[in-house]
Amino acid sequence: MLSWSDIDLLKSLRVVVDILLVTYVIYKLIMVIKGTKAVQLLKGITFIIAIWFLSSFLGLRTLEWIMDKTITYGLLAIIIIFQPELRRALEHLGRGRLFTREIQEEERQTQTIDQIIKAVSYMAKRRIGALMSIERETGLNDYIETGITMNAHLTSQLLINIFIPNTPLHDGAVIIKDHDIKAAACYLPLSESPLISKELGTRHRAAMGISEVTDSITIIVSEETGNISLTKNGELHRDISEDKLRELLSEEILVQDKRAASGSIWHWRGKDNG
């Protein structure tokens, strides 16, 4: 027969498991909407809830009533607003891939790096100017929307073709996300740092600008010199070799994916209908 202490221990374990499960589900749902406009909407909802708690704590009855009604009727609005993200989550769930990571993720990242290196090498030798930004944790959807949507599988040939001079898409940045070219001819924010050398042009300032406001990695090929540069976290690595570029990309992309994969708790695999 179980003692009272054993029963209390089982209840405590059940509560802990319950909290962990809910936390993990919330984390996965956040990963689904990451990089979309839903993130900004989620921040707004969090702000409304915070105001509701604050008004309740301070006894501001009118404000509390308004927030209470907003939250009550806002549930339907949330379903409507988040409809694309909810549909995507259900699709992942239907494929049995909501709680797993791709086994081939590291291989796909390696192939992506190879294609980028190949394209950069070709353009650097021929002094074809290029600017490409790789999304990481911080979503780049706001900048993707400023360009021409492509959603094309990343290949060196396609990258080269985009930046050929006098073509419709060559002026602007390419944004890479999830091994795909999401958009071309995108506008990136220009850095206003006075520390940037005056000899550097708009591409370098745009690369620095996006690295100051996001954690993306941006690669620049100079049209004047053919030199290769890379920006990350507000830092500019100038005139790097192809080997150094590969090293930097591997450190920032492959290592990040390995850490994310090691943090995965469950491995639930289902049949992929794709």
C-alpha positions as CSV (number, residue, x, y, z in Angstrom):
1,M,0.0,0.0,0.0
2,L,1.2,3.5,-0.9
3,S,2.0,5.8,1.9
4,W,0.9,9.5,2.0
5,S,4.4,10.5,1.2
6,D,4.5,8.3,-1.9
7,I,1.1,9.7,-3.0
8,D,2.4,13.3,-2.5
9,L,5.6,12.4,-4.5
10,L,3.5,11.0,-7.4
11,K,1.3,14.1,-7.4
12,S,4.4,16.3,-7.5
13,L,5.9,14.3,-10.4
14,R,2.7,14.6,-12.3
15,V,2.6,18.3,-11.9
16,V,6.2,18.6,-13.1
17,V,5.6,16.4,-16.1
18,D,2.4,18.4,-16.9
19,I,4.3,21.7,-16.8
20,L,7.2,20.3,-18.9
21,L,4.8,19.0,-21.6
22,V,2.9,22.3,-21.8
23,T,6.1,24.3,-22.0
24,Y,7.5,22.1,-24.7
25,V,4.2,22.3,-26.8
26,I,4.3,26.1,-26.4
27,Y,7.9,26.2,-27.5
28,K,7.2,24.2,-30.6
29,L,4.2,26.4,-31.5
30,I,6.5,29.4,-31.2
31,M,8.9,27.8,-33.6
32,V,6.1,27.3,-36.1
33,I,5.2,31.0,-36.1
34,K,8.8,32.3,-35.8
35,G,9.7,34.6,-38.6
36,T,6.1,35.5,-39.5
37,K,3.9,38.5,-38.8
38,A,2.2,36.5,-36.1
39,V,5.2,37.1,-33.9
40,Q,4.3,40.8,-33.7
41,L,0.7,40.0,-33.1
42,L,1.7,37.7,-30.3
43,K,3.7,40.5,-28.7
44,G,0.5,42.7,-28.9
45,I,-1.5,40.0,-27.2
46,T,1.1,39.7,-24.5
47,F,0.9,43.4,-23.9
48,I,-2.9,43.4,-23.6
49,I,-2.7,40.5,-21.0
50,A,0.0,42.4,-19.0
51,I,-2.3,45.5,-18.9
52,W,-5.2,43.3,-17.8
53,F,-3.2,41.9,-14.9
54,L,-1.9,45.3,-13.9
55,S,-5.3,46.9,-14.0
56,S,-6.7,44.1,-11.8
57,F,-3.8,44.4,-9.3
58,L,-4.2,48.2,-9.1
59,G,-8.0,48.0,-8.9
60,L,-8.6,50.0,-12.1
61,R,-12.1,48.7,-12.7
62,T,-12.9,50.5,-15.9
63,L,-9.6,49.5,-17.6
64,E,-10.0,46.0,-16.2
65,W,-13.5,45.6,-17.7
66,I,-12.2,46.8,-21.1
67,M,-9.3,44.4,-21.1
68,D,-11.6,41.6,-19.9
69,K,-14.0,42.1,-22.8
70,T,-11.0,42.5,-25.2
71,I,-9.6,39.2,-24.2
72,T,-13.0,37.4,-24.2
73,Y,-13.9,38.5,-27.7
74,G,-10.3,38.4,-28.8
75,L,-10.2,34.6,-28.8
76,L,-12.2,34.4,-32.0
77,A,-10.0,37.1,-33.5
78,I,-6.9,35.2,-32.6
79,I,-8.2,32.1,-34.5
80,I,-8.8,34.2,-37.6
81,I,-5.6,36.1,-37.4
82,F,-3.4,33.1,-36.8
83,Q,-5.2,30.9,-39.3
84,P,-2.2,30.4,-41.6
85,E,0.1,29.5,-38.7
86,L,-2.5,27.1,-37.2
87,R,-2.9,25.4,-40.5
88,R,0.8,25.0,-40.9
89,A,1.0,23.5,-37.4
90,L,-1.7,21.0,-38.1
91,E,0.0,20.1,-41.4
92,H,3.2,19.4,-39.5
93,L,1.3,17.4,-36.9
94,G,-0.4,15.4,-39.6
95,R,3.0,14.4,-41.0
96,G,4.2,13.5,-37.6
97,R,7.0,16.0,-37.7
98,L,6.0,18.6,-35.1
99,F,8.2,17.1,-32.4
100,T,11.2,16.1,-34.5
101,R,14.0,17.5,-36.5
102,E,15.1,16.3,-39.9
103,I,17.8,13.6,-39.7
104,Q,19.3,15.0,-42.9
105,E,19.4,18.6,-41.6
106,E,23.2,18.8,-41.3
107,E,23.6,17.3,-44.8
108,R,21.2,19.9,-46.2
109,Q,23.0,22.7,-44.5
110,T,26.3,21.4,-45.9
111,Q,24.8,21.4,-49.4
112,T,23.5,24.9,-48.9
113,I,27.0,26.1,-47.9
114,D,28.5,24.3,-50.9
115,Q,26.1,26.0,-53.3
116,I,26.8,29.4,-51.8
117,I,30.6,29.0,-51.9
118,K,30.4,27.8,-55.5
119,A,28.3,30.8,-56.5
120,V,30.4,33.3,-54.6
121,S,33.6,31.9,-56.1
122,Y,32.3,32.3,-59.6
123,M,31.1,35.9,-59.0
124,A,34.2,37.0,-57.2
125,K,36.5,35.9,-60.1
126,R,34.3,37.8,-62.5
127,R,33.7,40.8,-60.2
128,I,29.9,40.3,-60.2
129,G,28.5,42.3,-57.3
130,A,26.3,40.3,-54.9
131,L,24.5,40.6,-51.6
132,M,22.9,37.6,-49.9
133,S,21.6,37.3,-46.3
134,I,20.9,34.0,-44.5
135,E,18.1,34.0,-42.0
136,R,18.9,32.4,-38.6
137,E,16.8,32.9,-35.4
138,T,15.5,36.4,-36.1
139,G,12.9,36.3,-38.9
140,L,13.5,38.4,-42.0
141,N,10.0,38.4,-43.4
142,D,9.7,42.2,-43.2
143,Y,12.7,42.4,-45.6
144,I,11.5,39.5,-47.8
145,E,8.3,41.4,-48.4
146,T,10.3,44.3,-49.9
147,G,11.6,42.2,-52.7
148,I,10.4,39.8,-55.4
149,T,9.1,36.5,-54.0
150,M,10.8,33.4,-55.4
151,N,10.6,30.5,-53.0
152,A,13.1,28.6,-55.1
153,H,15.4,25.8,-54.2
154,L,18.9,27.3,-53.6
155,T,21.5,26.4,-56.3
156,S,24.7,28.1,-57.3
157,Q,23.4,28.5,-60.9
158,L,20.3,30.4,-59.7
159,L,22.3,32.6,-57.4
160,I,24.7,33.5,-60.2
161,N,21.9,34.2,-62.6
162,I,20.2,36.5,-60.2
163,F,23.2,38.8,-59.8
164,I,24.2,39.0,-63.5
165,P,24.4,42.7,-64.2
166,N,21.5,44.5,-65.9
167,T,19.1,41.7,-65.1
168,P,15.8,42.6,-63.3
169,L,16.7,41.1,-59.9
170,H,20.4,41.9,-59.7
171,D,20.0,45.2,-57.7
172,G,19.2,44.4,-54.1
173,A,19.7,41.5,-51.7
174,V,18.8,37.8,-51.9
175,I,17.4,36.4,-48.7
176,I,18.0,32.7,-48.0
177,K,15.8,30.8,-45.5
178,D,15.4,27.0,-44.9
179,H,17.7,26.2,-47.8
180,D,15.6,28.2,-50.3
181,I,15.9,31.5,-52.0
182,K,12.9,33.3,-50.5
183,A,13.2,36.5,-52.4
184,A,15.5,38.6,-54.5
185,A,15.9,42.4,-55.0
186,C,15.2,43.0,-51.3
187,Y,15.9,46.2,-49.5
188,L,18.1,46.0,-46.4
189,P,18.5,48.8,-43.8
190,L,21.7,50.8,-44.3
191,S,24.0,51.1,-41.4
192,E,24.7,54.6,-40.1
193,S,27.8,53.6,-38.2
194,P,30.6,56.2,-38.7
195,L,33.2,53.4,-38.3
196,I,32.5,51.9,-41.7
197,S,35.2,52.8,-44.2
198,K,34.2,55.5,-46.8
199,E,35.6,53.3,-49.6
200,L,32.8,50.7,-48.9
201,G,29.7,51.0,-51.0
202,T,25.9,50.5,-50.4
203,R,26.2,46.7,-50.4
204,H,28.5,46.7,-47.4
205,R,26.5,49.3,-45.6
206,A,23.3,47.3,-46.2
207,A,25.1,44.1,-45.0
208,M,26.2,45.9,-41.8
209,G,22.7,47.4,-41.3
210,I,21.0,44.0,-41.4
211,S,23.6,42.5,-39.1
212,E,23.0,45.2,-36.5
213,V,19.3,44.6,-36.2
214,T,19.1,40.8,-36.8
215,D,21.4,37.7,-36.2
216,S,21.5,36.9,-39.9
217,I,24.7,36.2,-41.8
218,T,25.2,38.4,-44.9
219,I,27.8,37.8,-47.7
220,I,29.0,40.5,-50.0
221,V,30.9,40.2,-53.3
222,S,32.4,43.6,-54.3
223,E,31.7,44.6,-57.9
224,E,34.8,46.8,-57.9
225,T,37.4,44.4,-56.5
226,G,35.8,41.0,-56.5
227,N,36.7,40.7,-52.8
228,I,34.4,38.6,-50.5
229,S,33.2,40.0,-47.2
230,L,30.8,38.7,-44.5
231,T,28.9,40.4,-41.7
232,K,27.4,39.0,-38.5
233,N,26.3,40.6,-35.2
234,G,27.4,44.0,-36.4
235,E,30.9,42.8,-37.3
236,L,32.4,43.1,-40.8
237,H,34.9,40.5,-42.0
238,R,36.6,42.0,-45.1
239,D,38.5,40.4,-47.9
240,I,38.2,36.8,-46.8
241,S,39.2,33.7,-48.7
242,E,36.8,31.0,-49.9
243,D,38.2,28.7,-47.2
244,K,37.6,31.3,-44.5
245,L,34.1,31.9,-45.8
246,R,33.4,28.2,-45.6
247,E,34.8,28.1,-42.0
248,L,32.6,31.1,-40.9
249,L,29.5,29.6,-42.4
250,S,30.1,26.2,-40.9
251,E,30.7,27.7,-37.5
252,E,27.6,29.8,-37.6
253,I,25.2,27.5,-39.3
254,L,26.2,23.9,-38.7
255,V,27.2,24.4,-35.1
256,Q,23.9,26.2,-34.4
257,D,21.9,23.3,-35.9
258,K,23.8,20.7,-33.9
259,R,23.0,22.6,-30.7
260,A,19.4,22.8,-31.7
261,A,19.2,19.1,-32.5
262,S,20.9,18.2,-29.2
263,G,18.2,20.1,-27.4
264,S,15.4,18.0,-28.9
265,I,13.8,15.8,-26.3
266,W,11.3,13.8,-28.4
267,H,11.9,12.0,-31.7
268,W,8.5,11.2,-33.1
269,R,8.7,10.1,-36.7
270,G,5.8,9.7,-39.0
271,K,5.4,8.9,-42.6
272,D,6.2,11.9,-44.8
273,N,3.6,12.4,-47.4
274,G,5.7,15.0,-49.2
